[in-house]
Amino acid sequence: MLWRGDNSAVVAVQHRRDTLPMRIVLAAISLVLASFLLLAFAPRTSEAAPNTVAGRHIAQRCKACHSVGVKGASPNPAAPPFRTLAQRYPLENLQEGLAEGLIVGHAKGMPRVKLTPAQVEDFLRYLKAIQRN
C-alpha cells in the first residue's frame, strides 16, 4: 500500500489526528448542554430552595406534631400538615401572631411560639413554598 505510492493510510492517520481536537470540543459542548438541560428540567422542590432553608429549620421545631414537608401525615392527627395551612386561613394572618407569641386555644399541649421578625419572614416564605391545594 504505502510502499506502492498509495498514501491513503497516511491520509487516514492525518484525518484522525486533525479531527481529534474537534471531537474533544464537540464532546465538551455536548456535556455542557446536557448539564444545562438537566438543570433546567430537574424537578424542583421548594424544600431545597435556598431561600426557604431557614424557614424549614424553624418548621422542624414543630415536627413532633405537624407534618412539616411536602408529603406525609402529621404524627398528631389533630395537627394539620403545614402544606395545607393556606386551605384553612390566609398565611399572612400568622405574621402578627408569630411575632407576638402564637397561642392556639384549641390545641391542647401546643407550646407558645414566638419568632423574631426575620424568623417570621423565613417561616412564612417556607410555608408558602410548600402549600398544596
C-alpha positions as CSV (number, residue, x, y, z in Angstrom):
1,M,0.0,0.0,0.0
2,L,2.3,2.7,1.2
3,W,5.2,1.2,-0.4
4,R,3.5,1.3,-3.8
5,G,2.8,5.0,-3.7
6,D,-0.7,4.7,-2.2
7,N,-0.9,7.3,0.6
8,S,-4.4,6.5,1.8
9,A,-3.1,5.2,5.1
10,V,-1.2,8.4,5.7
11,V,-4.2,10.5,4.8
12,A,-6.4,8.4,7.2
13,V,-4.0,8.9,10.1
14,Q,-3.7,12.6,9.3
15,H,-7.5,12.9,9.2
16,R,-7.9,11.1,12.5
17,R,-5.3,13.4,14.1
18,D,-7.0,16.5,12.7
19,T,-10.4,15.6,13.9
20,L,-9.4,14.5,17.4
21,P,-9.4,18.1,18.8
22,M,-12.7,18.8,17.1
23,R,-14.2,15.6,18.7
24,I,-13.0,16.8,22.1
25,V,-14.5,20.2,21.6
26,L,-17.8,18.7,20.5
27,A,-17.9,16.3,23.4
28,A,-17.3,19.2,25.8
29,I,-20.0,21.3,24.3
30,S,-22.4,18.3,24.4
31,L,-21.6,17.8,28.1
32,V,-22.2,21.5,28.9
33,L,-25.5,21.5,27.0
34,A,-26.6,18.3,28.7
35,S,-25.8,19.8,32.1
36,F,-27.9,22.9,31.3
37,L,-30.8,20.7,30.2
38,L,-30.6,18.6,33.3
39,L,-30.6,21.7,35.5
40,A,-33.4,23.3,33.5
41,F,-35.7,20.3,33.7
42,A,-34.6,18.9,37.1
43,P,-37.5,18.6,39.5
44,R,-37.5,21.5,41.9
45,T,-38.8,21.0,45.4
46,S,-39.4,24.1,47.4
47,E,-37.8,22.3,50.3
48,A,-34.5,22.6,48.6
49,A,-34.8,26.2,47.6
50,P,-32.1,28.2,49.3
51,N,-34.5,31.0,50.3
52,T,-36.6,28.5,52.3
53,V,-33.8,26.7,54.2
54,A,-34.1,28.9,57.3
55,G,-37.9,28.6,57.3
56,R,-37.7,24.8,57.1
57,H,-35.2,24.8,60.0
58,I,-37.8,26.7,62.1
59,A,-40.6,24.3,60.9
60,Q,-38.5,21.4,62.2
61,R,-39.3,22.5,65.7
62,C,-43.0,21.5,65.1
63,K,-42.4,18.1,63.5
64,A,-43.4,16.2,66.7
65,C,-47.0,17.0,65.9
66,H,-47.2,18.5,62.4
67,S,-46.1,17.2,59.0
68,V,-43.7,20.0,58.0
69,G,-42.7,18.8,54.5
70,V,-44.4,18.5,51.1
71,K,-45.7,15.0,51.9
72,G,-46.5,12.7,54.8
73,A,-49.1,12.6,57.5
74,S,-48.8,14.6,60.7
75,P,-47.7,12.5,63.7
76,N,-50.6,14.0,65.6
77,P,-53.8,13.5,63.6
78,A,-55.3,16.7,65.1
79,A,-52.3,18.8,63.9
80,P,-52.8,19.9,60.3
81,P,-49.9,19.4,57.9
82,F,-48.1,22.7,57.2
83,R,-48.6,22.2,53.5
84,T,-52.4,22.6,53.9
85,L,-52.5,25.6,56.2
86,A,-53.4,28.0,53.4
87,Q,-56.6,26.0,52.8
88,R,-57.7,26.9,56.3
89,Y,-56.7,30.6,56.5
90,P,-54.5,33.1,54.9
91,L,-50.9,32.6,55.8
92,E,-50.3,36.3,56.2
93,N,-52.6,36.3,59.2
94,L,-50.0,34.2,61.0
95,Q,-47.4,37.0,60.8
96,E,-48.6,39.1,63.8
97,G,-49.3,36.1,65.9
98,L,-45.9,34.5,65.3
99,A,-44.1,37.8,66.1
100,E,-46.1,38.4,69.3
101,G,-46.3,34.8,70.5
102,L,-48.8,32.5,68.8
103,I,-51.1,30.7,71.2
104,V,-53.7,28.3,69.8
105,G,-56.5,27.8,72.2
106,H,-57.9,24.6,70.6
107,A,-54.6,22.7,70.5
108,K,-54.0,21.1,73.9
109,G,-50.3,20.9,74.6
110,M,-49.2,23.1,71.8
111,P,-46.3,25.3,73.0
112,R,-46.4,29.1,72.7
113,V,-44.5,30.0,69.5
114,K,-42.7,33.3,69.3
115,L,-40.3,34.3,66.5
116,T,-38.3,37.3,65.6
117,P,-39.5,39.3,62.6
118,A,-36.7,37.8,60.4
119,Q,-37.7,34.3,61.6
120,V,-41.4,35.0,60.8
121,E,-40.5,36.1,57.3
122,D,-38.4,33.0,56.8
123,F,-41.0,30.7,58.2
124,L,-43.9,32.2,56.2
125,R,-41.7,32.0,53.0
126,Y,-41.3,28.3,53.7
127,L,-45.0,27.7,54.4
128,K,-45.9,29.5,51.1
129,A,-43.4,27.4,49.2
130,I,-44.8,24.1,50.4
131,Q,-48.5,24.8,50.1
132,R,-50.7,22.3,48.2
133,N,-54.2,22.9,47.0
